[in-house]
Amino acid sequence: MRISSRKLQSLLMLFGLILCFLVSTPAYALDSALESLAQERALQQEGRFGEKEMSNQPNYVLTNVTGRDFHGQDFSRSSFAGAIARDANFSNANLHGTTLTRVDFLGANLEGVDLSDTLADRANFKGTNLRNAVLTNMVAMGSSFAGADIEGADFSYAVLDSDDQRKLCLEAEGVNPTTGIATYDSLEC
């Protein structure tokens, strides 16, 4: 059986998180593992993209973009770490590979957004519209999806807290129009 590089990378990240949990205290292990993942992602992006290309990417770190309209825009490989993006409109935006650590998306419209390969640890997705979103390979440990509309969302290979995963399985319905994957199946319910 041949394993794709994406699946292997996701499995290695998950193994690293589990190993950290076993070796040290859970809170410290989670922070350390997530910092390592963020550093690894930054190094990978720096290696893939020259400094010129990376400097052209938008950076909304620690900003307040509440209520702003970003629909359809390309924010791939940028950062919104620590941003407040309540009620913002990101529908059909490209956030592939973006750092979303501690972002507050309360009530935001993320319908049809590409959140694949994102680092979204400790993010607030409460009450968000994630209909038809692609969240594949997302690392979302410590994040909350309470009250989010996930119809048609694809969570394949996403790293979620087990409690969130169980709760999302109760709401899972629909098929993602981009990937063709059922939300229920992508959550491994």
C-alpha positions, 0 to 999 in steps of 0.5 A: 500500500502506497501512502501519499506524502500528505497523509504521511506528513499528517500521520507524522505530525499526529505521532509527534503530538501523541509522543509529546503528550506521553513524555511531558505534561499535557499543556506543555506538550500541546504548546510545544508540539504546536510551536514545533508545527508552526516552526516547521510550517514556516521553514517549509514555506520559506524553503518553497517560496523565496523571501520576495514571494513571502513578503508579498503575502498579506499579514493580519497578525494581531489585527482587528478585522471585525466585519470586514469583507474578504470574500473571494480573496487569496490569503494563501500562506499568510497569517491572521494569528491572534486576529479578531475576525468576528462577523467577517466575510471570508466566503470562497476565500483561499486561506490554504496554508495560512496560520490562524493560531488564536484567531477569533472567527465568532460568527464569521462567514467561511462558506466555501473557504479553502482552509486546507493545510492551515495551523488553526490551533486555539482558534474560535470557530463558534457560530461560523458558517463553514458550509462547503469549506475544505479543512483538509490537513488542518491542525485545530487542537484547542479550537472550538467549533460549537454551533458552527454550520458544517454542512458539506465541510471536508475535515479529511486528515484534520487534527481536532480535539476528540470532544470537538470531533464527537460533537461535529459528528452529531451535526455532520451532513452533506457532501463537499462540492469541491472534494466530493467527500461526505462531511460525516466520512471526513470526520471519521465518525 
